[in-house]
Amino acid sequence: MKRAKVSIIGAGPAGCVAALTLQKLGHDVEVFERDHFPRYRVGESFLPGTLSILNRLGLQEKIDAAGFVKKPSATFLWGQDQAPWTFSFSTPRTSPWVFDHAIQVKREEFDQLLVDEVRERGITVNEGTPVTNVDISAADSVTLTVRQGEESRTVTSDFVIDAGGASSPLARQLKVRRYDEFYKNFAIWSYFKKADPFTGDLKGTTYSITFEDGWVWMIPLKDDLYSVGLVVDRSKAAEVKELGPDRFYRETLAKAQRAMDILGDAEMVDEVRIVHDWSYESELFSRDRFFLCGDAACFTDPLFSQGVHLASQSAVSAAAAIDRITQHEDEAEEVHAWYNRTYRETYEQYHEFLASFYTFASFTEPESEFWTKRRISEADDDRLSRKAWFDRLVAIDHANDDWSVADFRDRASTMIAIGRHQRQELSDEFSDNELNVARVRWISQLTKQLNSIKRLQWNGTEVRLKPYYKVEPTSFRLEPKQVLANEQGLDMVKWPLEESHREVFETVLKETVSYKDVILQLGDLDRKDLGSQIVIRLMEAGLLSGFNKKDEPVFIQDRLRFDGVGVEYEV
């Protein structure tokens, strides 16, 4: 097996996960970190999928020993006069690496744990060593210029992963960063001394709470600390300058009454911090000998806590991609295409998901500059002109008389209804089990819709299998697979399929076949557990359409999804 030498910029979660994955795959790694550890970082609330990756990299015992707060869910007081609702992480443990909870961490402690583990496994980590230049002009190598104290030296390797965060040297050098026009927010936060007020199923949950000027995050940490942050419109920056960060923070937080009800008389025990310009993406995420990971590549918004998961997922993917290219140099172009596509699609999933929740709240909160700007209601919204997910919505708007972009406000409603509490106020009486009725109702309604499909239509003239890649969940190797596609370039990449599955949908192309018929055929091919998911995903991809007994279209609303929860982790 060929071994690659890989330089990694940054020793945060993305850099450390990439280093551990590359070593697992048999490659040589060196890490260059600008700061000295421990160092402060925000981004304290995780998703279950991050735990899954760390578990498969062998860190479970140390994470358990650290005593981080267990996070069973995310709870939202989202929209004025709306009952609380909870996004529960409960899920069947279909594999040892599927988790029904996440963790809340002090990043200086968690990041130190990762760096220590990387070092213990024999990987060199250079702290206090900023990368000042990245030379990617050579066809078969990259050269970093790094500074240690007053001296500089060069390091040559086969590949480089830039996991250097928002201050990424390579992303800035390449000038590929594009700032988001929709999420023009900034955050201001501090910490309060307060024990978690709940002992039942809300213990450890994260709170996101809307108010007139934006929303508040509340994250319980170990040692009876709460991280409390405000997300407000960029236009408030002038007010911060006038009042000073501390006074602005205290006065604005006081407006969020539901957050104050939880905090009570808790004492603020740390300084006030601010971060601006966090919402951005990159024109490309990889090419030739470099890969961008985590915040070096993109970030959307802190709502739903996706930052560290996106960093960890992209790190595994970059490591797997480097391994594949090293062993199969002739596949480099295809592997880069896979990395760029999967990364962008994951980022866009989060972007759409968050936009739907901002839009929902904008119709329930009092009219304010923040919420008016976070509303999507028209097909010609220029702020979203570069987003593929919005282009798809506009296409549906133009093609469907029963749905328009103005209905986007309702996209979040189904998920909110499934998680809505039975009480108007937060209470220790809340139980995750009380959400089961709504879950069953939603599944029943969806099943009824699907069963009403008496004729499935394949959209296109050919049912094809096209090559694609998937990361194998235990080895983390990138493996070639096949996915269903048509001749127009549409495809469904979530579930790899084989020729026997293609033949099932070839039948759909040629004969009158119902939803139930297809499910039975897929069940005979060992896809019984995934049959409905495959059909739904094909419909979402535009490859399948369904019609009822009157030959009227059956519209299955696209589900709002994002990686890192449930059982369908991308890596």
Secondary structure, DSSP 8 states (H G I E B T S, - for coil): ----EEEEE--SHHHHHHHHHHHHTT-EEEEE-SS-SS------B--HHHHHHHHHTT-HHHHHHHT-EEE-EEEEE-STT---EEEE------STT--S-EEE--HHHHHHHHHHHHHHTT-EEETT--EEEEE--SSS-EEEEEEETTEEEEEEESEEEE--GGG-HHHHHHT-EEE-SS--EEEEEEEEE---S--STTTT-EEEEEETTEEEEEEEETTTEEEEEEEEEGGGHHHHHHH-HHHHHHHHHTT-HHHHHHHTT-EE-S--EEE----EEES-SEETTEEE-GGGT-B--STT--HHHHHHHHHHHHHHHHHHHHH-GGGHHHHHHHHHHHHHHHHHHHHHHHHHHHHHHHTTS-S-HHHHHT----TT-GGGTT-HHHHHHHHHHHH-TT--GGGGGGTTHHHHHHHB-SSSS--TT--GGGGHHHHHHHHHHHHHHHHT--EEEESSS--EEEEEEEE-TTT--EEEEEEEE-TTS-EE-SS---HHHHHHHHHHHHS---HHHHHHHHIIIIITTTHHHHHHHHHHTTSEEEE-TT--EE--------TTSTT----
